[in-house]
Amino acid sequence: MRHNLKRPIMTKVHNFSAGPAILPQEAIDEAIEGIRNFKGMGMSVVEISHRTPEWESTMAEAEALVRELLGVSDEYAVLFLQGGASTQFCMVPFNLMPENGKAAYLKTGTWASNAVKEAGFFGNVDVVASSEDKNFSYIPKNYTIPTDAAYFHITTNNTIFGTQMHSIPDSPVPLVADMSSDIFSKPVDVNKFSLIYAGAQKNMGPAGATLVIVKKSILGKTGRKIPTMMDYNVHIKGESMFNTPPVFAIYLSYLTLKWVKKMGGVAAMEKRNQEKGAVLYAEIDRNSLFQGTTAMEDRSLMNPTFIMTKPELEKDFLKFAEERHIVGIKGHRSVGGFRTSTYNALPLESVQFLVDTMKEFEQKHA
Ligand SMILES: *Cc1c(COP(=O)(O)O)cnc(C)c1O
């Protein structure tokens, strides 16, 4: 919820965008100050060398926050890279899949499908299970992970389809996860994973930075020649500054993580996200005009998706919501209806306001 300065000063905006998405107001405010005058240097954060001690200490604090919030041990490197999660779709097999090797993938949505496609350029991809048969509306449960795969890749939250893995499978091979849209939304046992990656712009910061948490011992084993910028070991050695890092994106991510810590860390975020999810899903289930699109047990706490029982009212509801400054709720074209993303920074108050709007719309059309 935010004052929209282009509108009269008391207008509140409720931002349900799927990504780039809402960030904490105080992180935005502090970033504005850093753009003006970074650490009292009389220069903007985007004007200074990334080799200055002032920047290097912020970079180190950003890494320390990731380690502290998620409980990341020294066995893992924490990297801030560029290229978004989409570049990780190819960087992961480049670094982990041996020549003529095999990797296993769980196909749970559009992003998972993109990851499968990229891995196919490097070797054999074993899609162990897919929910494509029902338009990715559930998370497959009973499948066997092949023990001869180099790794097993999952997508913990399916941003477009509104499903989330509420339990992480035990994998006999290194587990790799795309956590772009639910990282820092709840505690996670990093030790179960060999590699975690996330584009910043869903729950961590603005677009431009990509977080990678990688177990150092799994690298350097494929026998492949890896181009310099694609090689995790190059970035580990360069401490995420082999080349110029995306300074502003890392800075605002750092400020966002500072806010997460101040609010009580990822356990507090989980509680906050569960509260929002409970309020919103209760209304989706109660309201005669709306219905959820996914299996109940796989519902996402980050991207609730729903359609209308009378599809002809969808345009009207969108307009009705927009008049109340509820923005970013139009569903992705592959699902239709609505997607109301409820990332960490979105307050319960905005969810409550959306629910009240849904109730009001129901009364109008009863
Ligand atoms: C948004 C998203 C991506 C793509 O991220 P980019 O940073 O735009 O490449 C990949 N995976 C998931 C789960 C996402 O939500």
PDBQT file of the ligand as one rigid body, heavy atoms in Angstrom, charges set to zero:
ROOT
HETATM    1  C1  LIG A 401       9.854 -14.561 -12.949  1.00  0.00    +0.000 C 
HETATM    2  C2  LIG A 401      10.390 -15.928 -12.846  1.00  0.00    +0.000 A 
HETATM    3  C3  LIG A 401      11.443 -16.374 -13.665  1.00  0.00    +0.000 A 
HETATM    4  C4  LIG A 401      12.061 -15.502 -14.715  1.00  0.00    +0.000 C 
HETATM    5  O1  LIG A 401      12.860 -14.557 -14.112  1.00  0.00    +0.000 OA
HETATM    6  P1  LIG A 401      13.735 -13.523 -14.962  1.00  0.00    +0.000 P 
HETATM    7  O2  LIG A 401      14.544 -12.885 -13.870  1.00  0.00    +0.000 OA
HETATM    8  O3  LIG A 401      12.791 -12.594 -15.638  1.00  0.00    +0.000 OA
HETATM    9  O4  LIG A 401      14.567 -14.284 -15.922  1.00  0.00    +0.000 OA
HETATM   10  C5  LIG A 401      11.900 -17.656 -13.487  1.00  0.00    +0.000 A 
HETATM   11  N1  LIG A 401      11.369 -18.473 -12.564  1.00  0.00    +0.000 NA
HETATM   12  C6  LIG A 401      10.354 -18.090 -11.773  1.00  0.00    +0.000 A 
HETATM   13  C7  LIG A 401       9.791 -19.039 -10.770  1.00  0.00    +0.000 C 
HETATM   14  C8  LIG A 401       9.840 -16.805 -11.885  1.00  0.00    +0.000 A 
HETATM   15  O5  LIG A 401       8.834 -16.406 -11.090  1.00  0.00    +0.000 OA
ENDROOT
TORSDOF 0
